[in-house]
Amino acid sequence: MENEKTAPKKTTKSGKTIKITQIHSVICCTPKQRATMKALGFHTMNQTKIMPDNDAIRGMIKVVKHLVKVEE
């Protein structure tokens, strides 16, 4: 039986993921951009997340493209 506290896999059905790194602060951003960064899970500078490569994540990245660096 699988433990409920194990982290979920970060892959989609196709198995593609992207690496997103916050490179700028959200101090001078609009509330929408701050909310998007929070939804992506960023809290501090130079924080990196590995996310599934899907349309929802790509749309969020488009809103904050000046704040993050994306690696395929």
N, C-alpha and C positions, 0 to 999 in steps of 0.2 A: 504494500500500500504506500502511495506516495505521500510524503509529508506536505501539509498545507502551507508551511512557511517557506518552502523552496521558491526561489525566484523563477518567474516565468521566462521562457525562452524569448530572446529578442529577435527572432527571425519571423519572416512572413512565410506564406506557402512557397513563394519562389526562393526564399532564403536570403534575400538581399537586405542589407542593413547599411545605414549611413552613420558616420561619426560627426557629431556636431559639437563645436567648442565655442563658448562665449568669449568674445575678444574685446567687447566694449561694455561700458557700464550702462545701466538703464536710468541713470539719474535724470537726464534731459529728454526722456522719451515720453510719448503720449501714453495715457492710461491703457489704450488698446494694446500697445506694444509691450507694456509692462505685464499685462495679463497674459499675453501670448508667451512671454519668456517664463512666467510662472507655470503656465500649462505645459510647457516643454520640460519643466523640472529644473530650471536654472536658478541658482541662488547667489553664486559668487563668480568672480572673474576667473577665467582660465579653467572653468569647470567643463568637463567633457562628458557627453552622453552618447550611447550607441542606441539608435532608434531604428525601427523597421522603416524601410523605404516604401512609403505608400502616399497616396494623394493627400491625406489629411495632414501628415507631417510636412510634406512639401509645401502645402498652403500656408502653414504656420511659419515655415522658414522664409517664405516670400515676404511675409509681413515684417520680419525682423532681420532681413538679409544684411543690413548694415551693422548688426550687432554680433553676428555669428560667422564662423568659418565652417564650411561643410566639406567633408572628404568622403568620396564614394567608397 
